[in-house]
Amino acid sequence: MKQDLNHVLNSNKDKNVTFEELHIRHLKLLIDLKSKKLNNWFLKMAIINTFDDLKIFLNHLKKNKHKCIIAIEEKKIIGYLTIFPLNDKGTCLKISKPNLININTSITEKDLTMGLIKKSISITDIKTSSWIINSDIENRYLISSSRELGFQPLEKVKLWSKDNINESINETNIDSYSSKKLQEINKLNLINVLNFIRSNQSPLIRTILDLSQKDISNRNDFNSGAIINDDSVLCTILKDINFQDGKIYTLTIGKSWDNRLNNVLKDILYNFFKKSPYSVIKTYEENTELNSYLDTAGFTEKFQEIILVRNTIIRNESKQINKLNQSFESIFEKLNPQGNAYPSPFPVKSK
């Protein structure tokens, strides 16, 4: 029976016959049918099949939650950006850097950028309370445009890479020691990892991101892991979904340096970059001890970015004092960890 079926398929293939599910896209073929009764039945089935596929597509779209905002002039797309949630609850949205396709337009590049960002904010869900934009530290244009729309500087991040990893790594040391120290993040330690990450975030960042166990799971992949000693989490490496391009991972340690990391972290990171040489490690500028450790250990700082956020707490503060015309120096002074630039929110209830 199987041989007969293969014979039929092969013979049909020779005749260039294709087999497809009936869809609306076949409407032109239905018009050519002479039988009105058959035509009506085909049209009904085409609609049913098409809507079935649309339901599958919409379910996938709901999980994806990515949206694309475009700018159109004279029936041409001249710019675009994407927005997507940074947490499972959808309360915090990431707005990507605007991409300008054609700057030879009737409006300025600044107005085009601001229009895309403004539209992104206006169409988001009612439950959304925060919007985040990442900007290169040198991109003063994007920073100033975001500031005019109510975004405030939250923190600066550093992005690190490792070159010539094969020459630097000690194979014996890693196989016998480091690889055993970076544990897989699973159901048994997931809550400890979440609590560790939340405890090392400022109250404002903790409120804005509002991470849950599901968010940690979504960031967990084969390169991720945690250094755990006697049920105490010392360090975590997790995929950073804040970046769409490249494999970027957030490295989190405690608020103060733990000496137990001295003989472990360097080799673990070497092993990390050996498995994924094109990946990048993200740290926060205020974590000076960790950044100094990475610099001394031979890692290379690729570039810096500033994170800007639009949030009810920050908007309320900006109403008290006009900060839109501050110099860039004063903006970056605001990120100094010695001072608290923002009011502290209510404590987040543990789950």
N, C-alpha and C positions, 0 to 999 in steps of 0.2 A: 504493500500500500504506500509506504514511504517513497519507494522508488518511482511509483506512478506519479505521486505528487511532485517530486523533483523534476520528472520528465515534463509535466504540464508547465511548471514554472519556467523551466529552461526554454521550452518551446515558445512561451509567451514573451520571454525576454528577447528571443531572436526577432520577434515581430514588433519590438519596441512598444509593448503594451505596458502601461503603468496601472497600479492598483492603489486607489486613494480613498480615504473616507470622504463622503459627500459633504461639501462645505459651501458657504455663501460664495466663496471665491469661484465656484463652478457655475455661477449664475448665467454667464454667457452661454455655457453649454446647454443649460436648461431652456433658454429662449429658443434654441434651434429644434427642440423636440416638437413633433407634430401633434402628439397626443396631449390634449389639454388636461385630461384626468390624470395622466401619469406625470405631467408637468407639475400640477398642483401638489401631488403627493411627494415628488422629489423636492420641491421647494420647502415643504413642511419639514422633511427629514434633514435638509441642509441647515435650516434654522436651528433645529434641535441639536444636531451635531456641533454646530458652531458655538452655541451657548454652553454646551457641556465642556468644550475646550476653554471657553472664557472663564468658567468657574474654576477650573484647574489653574489657569493663569492668574486669576485674581487672588486665589488662596496663596500662591507662591509670592505674589506681589505684596500681600499683607505681611508675610514673614520677612520679606526683603526690606520693605519700608523706605527704600531709596526714592527720592524724587529729583527730577531735573528741571531747573528753571532756565528758560532761554530768553534772549533778547532778539527781537525781530525788527528788521528795517528793510522796506521794499522787498518783502517776501524772501529775505535772506537772514539766516541766523548769524548774528554778529558777536554773540557772547553767550556763555552758559556757566552754570555751577550746579552742584548737587547738594542735597541735604539728606541727612539720615540720623537716626537716634543713636546716642552714645550709651543709653541704658535700656533695659528691657521695658521699663515703664513708659518710655517715650517722653519723659519730662525734660530731657536735655538733648538738644539737637546740634549736630555739627554742620556748619556751613563751610563748604570747601572754598578754596581760593578761586575767585572768578577767572575764567578762561576767556580771553578776548580773541575772537577769530579774525576780525577785520576792524582795525582801529580807524580806517578812513570812512568815518560815518559823520552824520550831522550833529551828533552829540559828543561831548568830550569823554575821554577814557574814564575820568573820575565819575561823571554822571552815569556812565554805563555800569561801572562797578557798584555804585551806590544804589542804582535802580535794581540790579540783580539781588543784592543783599536785602534791600527793603521789601521786595516781593517775597523773598524766602521767609521773612519774619511774618508777613501778613497772612500767608496761607497755611500756617502750621496749626496743629491741633490745639484745642482749648486747654488741654492738660499740660501743654508745654510751658515751662516757666523759665528756661534758660537756653541761650544760643551761644555757641562757641565758634570762634574763628582762629585758625593758626596763621601766623604771618612770619616770614623771614624777618630776622632782626633788622635787616637793612632795608626792608620794604616799607619805608616811611609813608609811601603813598597809600598802601592798603591800610596801614595803621591809622592814619589820619581820617580816611574815609569811614572806617569802622567807628572811630571815636565820634564822628559827627552823627552817627546813627545810634548813639547811646552805649556803645561797647566800651568797657573799661579794661585796662591791663590786669590780668590775674597773676601770671607768673611766667618766668622764662624757663625754657628747657634746653638741654644740650643733647646732641645726637652724636654717638660714638661708633667708630668702626675699628677693625683690627686688620692691619696689612701683614703679609708674609706670615700667616698663622702657622704654616707647616714648619717654618724655620724656628719659631718661638716656642712651640709646644713640646712638652716633655711627655712622650707617649706612655712611658712606664708609670710616671706619677699619676697621670690621669686615669689610666685603667685600674690602678690599685687603690686610688684614694678619692679623687674628685667625682668620678662618675657615680660613685656610691652615695655621695653626699647630696646630689641634686635629685630630689624625690619627685616622682610623678604626682601631679595634683589630681586627686580622685575624691570620691564621695566620703572617704574616711577623714580626709584632712581639709576638705573644701571650706567648712565653716571657720576653721582656724586661719586659713589663708585669707578669707574675706575679712575677718576681724583684724588681722594684722595690717592689711592694706588700708582699711578704714581708719584704724588707730593712728596711722602715720600720714593721714591727710589732714589739712587744716579744716576747721569746722565749716568754712565756706565751701571749699572744694568737696567735702564730704556731702554737704547738702545739695550742691549743684549736680554732681554725678549720681548720687543716690544709688550706689551699686548694690546688687543682690547676688545671691549664690549663682543664679542663672547667668548673670553678667560675667562672673569669673569663669564659668564653664564655657561661655562663648569665646572667651579670650584664651582658652587653654588649647594648646596644640602640641605636636611632638617636640618642639623646641622649648616649651614652657616647663616650669618646675619650681620647686621651693627647697631651700636649705632648712631642714628641721632638725633641731637638737633637743632631745628629751621633751618632745611635744611642744617645743617652743620654736616658732617660725622666726628665722633670722633674716631671710631674704627671699624674694620672689622674682621670677622672670615670666612675664605674661605678654602675649600679643597685644599690641596697642591698636585698637580699631579706630582711633582718632585719625590715623593716617591711612589713606586708601592706596597710596603708591609705595611699593617697597615693603620689605619685611622688617617692621620696626617693633621692638619689644621694650616694655617698661621694666626697668630694674628698680626694685623697691627695697630699701633697708630700713632699719629703725631710725627714729629721730636723732639718736646719737650713735656713733660708731661702736659696733660690737667687736671686741678683739678676737672673738671666735671666728670671724671672717678672714682674719689676716692670712692664714695658711690655706684657705679653701677657695675664696672667691676668684682669685686670679686664674687658677687652673680650671675652674668651672667655666669661666668666661672664655678661656682659650678653647675648651672643648665645645662650647656653644658655637663659636665662630668657625671651628673646624667643620662642624656638621652643616652650618649654614653661613658660608663665608660672605655672602652678600647682604646679610642682615645688619641691622643697626640697633644699638642699645640707647634708650632714652633715659636721661636722668633730669632732675630738677636743679636749677642753678643754686638754689638756696642750700642744697645738700653739699656743702663745700668739702666735707671730709671724704665723701664718696667720690666726688669729681677729682679731688687731689689724688686719691688712691688709683683711679683709672689712668690719670695722666702719668703717674709714676710707674705704673705697671706696663706702660708702652702702648696704650690705646690712643687712637687719634680722634680728636674732636672735629667732626665734619662741618657742622654749622649749628647755629642757635636759632630758636624760634621763640616768639612771644605769643602767649595765649591770651586772647581777648574774649570777654564774656559779657553778654547782656542778660541781666537778671534783676528781679524785683528788688532785691536787697541793695544792689549796686545802684539801680536807677533812683531809689529813694535817697541814697546818699548824694548822688549827683545833683538832685534838685536843691540841696542845701547850699552847695557851692558850685559855681560855674567852672567846670574843669575842662571844657572842650577846647579852650585856647591855651592850655598849658604847653610848655616846651617839651620836647622829647626827653630832655634830661630829667625833668620833673616826673614824667611818666615812668621812666625806668627807676627813679629813686623810690617810687611807690612800691616797687617790687622788692625793696630791701627787706630781708627777713627780720631786721632789728625792730621794725615797726609794723603794727597791724593797720593796714590801709583800709580795711573794710570792717563794718560792724559784725559782731559774731552772731550767727543765727541761733535759733533754738536748738538744743541738742537733738541729734537724730536718735530715735528709739531703736534699740537693738532688736533684731528679728529672731 
